[in-house]
């Protein structure tokens, strides 16, 4: 998957979230904040409140899954057809792109360490 595609997907999620929040009249809450934090590839780990060390975020896939579900309050009622349209049309391409990107990265990592002859 091209990083621009992931950026587009995140942009769609942000815009949909803000539309949802404006229509509901609510604020940016903990559930949206947890998805944003899970979408960052690197997070920090505190060692005894003295030192912060960057580590890989293992919840990255969980954040992607939450984005792919397109679960917003304005996609209810008659608009649920739009939600299913996004799920059926866009999600298979996004998942296929992510799988091919990770397979390519795995091959590059093996080639980097000369594990493939």
DOMARLUM-102057 format. One record per residue (C-alpha): x, y, z; residue in three letters. Coordinates in pm, 1 decimal, decimal comma. Example, Ala and Ser with C-alpha at 12.3 -4.5 7.8 and 13.67 -1.06 7.14 Angstrom:
BEGIN
x=1230,0&y=-450,0&z=780,0&code=Ala $
x=1367,0&y=-106,0&z=714,0&code=Ser $
# end
This chain:
BEGIN
x=0,0&y=0,0&z=0,0&code=Unk $
x=126,8&y=340,0&z=-91,9&code=Unk $
x=169,7&y=568,7&z=211,5&code=Unk $
x=-45,8&y=824,6&z=29,8&code=Unk $
x=-334,5&y=577,1&z=33,5&code=Unk $
x=-300,5&y=535,2&z=409,2&code=Unk $
x=-287,9&y=913,2&z=445,2&code=Unk $
x=-604,6&y=941,4&z=235,8&code=Unk $
x=-776,8&y=679,7&z=451,5&code=Unk $
x=-677,4&y=862,8&z=769,8&code=Unk $
x=-791,5&y=1192,0&z=615,9&code=Unk $
x=-1132,5&y=1038,6&z=538,3&code=Unk $
x=-1152,0&y=913,4&z=896,0&code=Unk $
x=-1066,8&y=1257,0&z=1039,6&code=Unk $
x=-1318,9&y=1434,7&z=818,1&code=Unk $
x=-1590,7&y=1179,9&z=897,2&code=Unk $
x=-1515,4&y=1206,1&z=1268,3&code=Unk $
x=-1538,6&y=1583,2&z=1262,6&code=Unk $
x=-1865,4&y=1571,4&z=1066,0&code=Unk $
x=-1997,6&y=1321,4&z=1318,5&code=Unk $
x=-1894,3&y=1539,8&z=1611,4&code=Unk $
x=-2045,4&y=1852,3&z=1455,2&code=Unk $
x=-2376,3&y=1677,4&z=1386,2&code=Unk $
x=-2390,5&y=1526,9&z=1735,2&code=Unk $
x=-2276,9&y=1846,3&z=1904,3&code=Unk $
x=-2019,4&y=1658,7&z=2107,7&code=Unk $
x=-1648,0&y=1701,2&z=2160,5&code=Unk $
x=-1339,6&y=1509,2&z=2055,8&code=Unk $
x=-1352,3&y=1230,4&z=2314,1&code=Unk $
x=-1150,7&y=942,2&z=2448,1&code=Unk $
x=-1260,4&y=691,7&z=2181,7&code=Unk $
x=-1142,1&y=914,3&z=1895,8&code=Unk $
x=-822,6&y=997,1&z=2083,1&code=Unk $
x=-747,1&y=627,3&z=2136,8&code=Unk $
x=-779,4&y=561,2&z=1761,9&code=Unk $
x=-547,5&y=851,7&z=1681,2&code=Unk $
x=-290,3&y=723,3&z=1929,1&code=Unk $
x=-315,9&y=371,4&z=1788,2&code=Unk $
x=-254,3&y=502,8&z=1434,4&code=Unk $
x=86,6&y=635,3&z=1528,4&code=Unk $
x=348,1&y=377,4&z=1437,0&code=Unk $
x=581,2&y=474,7&z=1720,2&code=Unk $
x=483,3&y=538,4&z=2079,8&code=Unk $
x=686,3&y=604,6&z=2391,8&code=Unk $
x=765,6&y=380,6&z=2686,3&code=Unk $
x=853,2&y=545,7&z=3015,8&code=Unk $
x=1133,0&y=390,7&z=3216,9&code=Unk $
x=1081,8&y=480,6&z=3580,5&code=Unk $
x=948,2&y=826,6&z=3492,1&code=Unk $
x=1305,4&y=921,2&z=3406,8&code=Unk $
x=1345,9&y=837,8&z=3041,6&code=Unk $
x=1107,5&y=793,7&z=2748,0&code=Unk $
x=1210,8&y=539,2&z=2487,2&code=Unk $
x=1041,4&y=515,7&z=2143,7&code=Unk $
x=892,5&y=171,7&z=2074,4&code=Unk $
x=678,8&y=22,0&z=1795,5&code=Unk $
x=306,1&y=64,2&z=1856,4&code=Unk $
x=143,9&y=-279,3&z=1856,1&code=Unk $
x=-207,4&y=-129,0&z=1842,3&code=Unk $
x=-149,8&y=4,1&z=1489,3&code=Unk $
x=-353,9&y=-277,5&z=1332,1&code=Unk $
x=-635,5&y=-218,3&z=1580,6&code=Unk $
x=-651,2&y=146,3&z=1470,9&code=Unk $
x=-665,8&y=47,2&z=1104,3&code=Unk $
x=-951,6&y=-195,5&z=1176,7&code=Unk $
x=-1148,8&y=79,8&z=1354,3&code=Unk $
x=-1104,8&y=304,2&z=1053,0&code=Unk $
x=-1212,2&y=30,5&z=809,2&code=Unk $
x=-1542,2&y=-27,3&z=992,8&code=Unk $
x=-1674,5&y=321,6&z=897,4&code=Unk $
x=-1885,5&y=327,9&z=1215,8&code=Unk $
x=-2015,3&y=683,1&z=1245,8&code=Unk $
x=-2344,9&y=806,7&z=1382,2&code=Unk $
x=-2439,0&y=988,9&z=1061,9&code=Unk $
x=-2422,7&y=657,0&z=871,7&code=Unk $
x=-2737,9&y=537,3&z=1048,0&code=Unk $
x=-3089,1&y=493,0&z=920,1&code=Unk $
x=-3109,8&y=536,4&z=545,2&code=Unk $
x=-2741,8&y=630,3&z=522,1&code=Unk $
x=-2626,8&y=284,5&z=633,3&code=Unk $
x=-2619,5&y=196,7&z=262,2&code=Unk $
x=-2337,1&y=448,7&z=218,6&code=Unk $
x=-2146,4&y=286,4&z=504,7&code=Unk $
x=-2178,8&y=-57,1&z=347,1&code=Unk $
x=-2082,2&y=88,5&z=8,8&code=Unk $
x=-1756,3&y=223,4&z=158,2&code=Unk $
x=-1695,9&y=-109,6&z=331,1&code=Unk $
x=-1759,2&y=-321,9&z=22,5&code=Unk $
x=-1588,0&y=-98,8&z=-234,4&code=Unk $
x=-1289,0&y=52,8&z=-53,3&code=Unk $
x=-1196,7&y=-194,5&z=219,7&code=Unk $
x=-1090,2&y=-491,2&z=2,2&code=Unk $
x=-853,8&y=-268,2&z=-195,0&code=Unk $
x=-712,2&y=-115,8&z=121,8&code=Unk $
x=-659,8&y=-455,7&z=283,6&code=Unk $
x=-502,2&y=-597,2&z=-34,5&code=Unk $
x=-270,7&y=-296,9&z=-57,7&code=Unk $
x=-165,2&y=-335,6&z=305,5&code=Unk $
x=-100,0&y=-709,4&z=262,3&code=Unk $
x=114,9&y=-655,9&z=-46,5&code=Unk $
x=304,0&y=-373,6&z=127,6&code=Unk $
x=380,6&y=-589,4&z=430,1&code=Unk $
x=485,3&y=-884,2&z=212,0&code=Unk $
x=719,1&y=-652,5&z=21,4&code=Unk $
x=859,0&y=-510,9&z=347,3&code=Unk $
x=909,8&y=-862,7&z=482,9&code=Unk $
x=1102,7&y=-958,9&z=168,3&code=Unk $
x=1312,6&y=-644,5&z=192,0&code=Unk $
x=1391,2&y=-715,4&z=558,2&code=Unk $
x=1498,6&y=-1071,2&z=473,3&code=Unk $
x=1707,6&y=-943,5&z=184,0&code=Unk $
x=1866,2&y=-682,9&z=412,2&code=Unk $
x=1994,3&y=-954,6&z=641,0&code=Unk $
x=2089,8&y=-1178,3&z=342,5&code=Unk $
x=1849,1&y=-1452,6&z=447,2&code=Unk $
x=1727,9&y=-1500,2&z=89,9&code=Unk $
x=1995,6&y=-1646,7&z=-139,5&code=Unk $
# end
